[in-house]
Every structure is written in C-alpha cells, then in structure tokens.
C-alpha cells in the first residue's frame, strides 16, 4: 500500500533515502578500507589481514548493490571500483611482502 504525502509518494521517498544510506555506507566502508590497508602496511600482522579482506568484500558488495539500483552510472562506477580495487590490492600485497621481510629478519636474529 502506497500513501500520498504532499506531492511525493512515500514509497519513492523511502527508495531515495535507502539509496543515499547505501551510498554513504559504501563511501564510509571504502575509505575505512583504504585507511586500514595503509595502517596494515605500516604495521603488518598476520591476524589483521582478515579485516582488510572483509572491508574489501563489503565495499565490492555495496558497490554492486549501488550499480544494480542505478545501472545508468555503470561505466563510471566500474572504473572507480577498478581503481579502488587496484590500489587496495597493491597495498595488501605490499603489506604481505613487508610482513614476510620482517618475519625473515626476526628469524635471522
């Protein structure tokens, strides 16, 4: 059942609010992922990689949901998503490399 509310229909307002909430959540998760990956590079620990993978997964899932909701912005979203994924993947790979070097250094001492 859809109620009239002024000139707007309640269901369309609800969809609009849901889209903005999803977009803000997606942006917060993506920025958190970049910050956490930077922290992981500075201070790598094996136990911290799981959180980084989870943040990347959540970003990809929420980005996919945004593209499904508004497919008109598909090309722009895909290019931004690929750039994000490349940067974060590079950061995670560098953190893994740094962790390996620190582990080898501590074993040699």
Secondary structure, DSSP 8 states (H G I E B T S, - for coil): ---EETTEEHHHHHHHHHHHHHHHHHHHHHHHHHHHHHHHHHS--GGGHHHHHHHHHHHHHHHHHHHHH-GGGHHHHHHHHHHHHHHHHHHHHHHHHHHHHHHHHHHH-
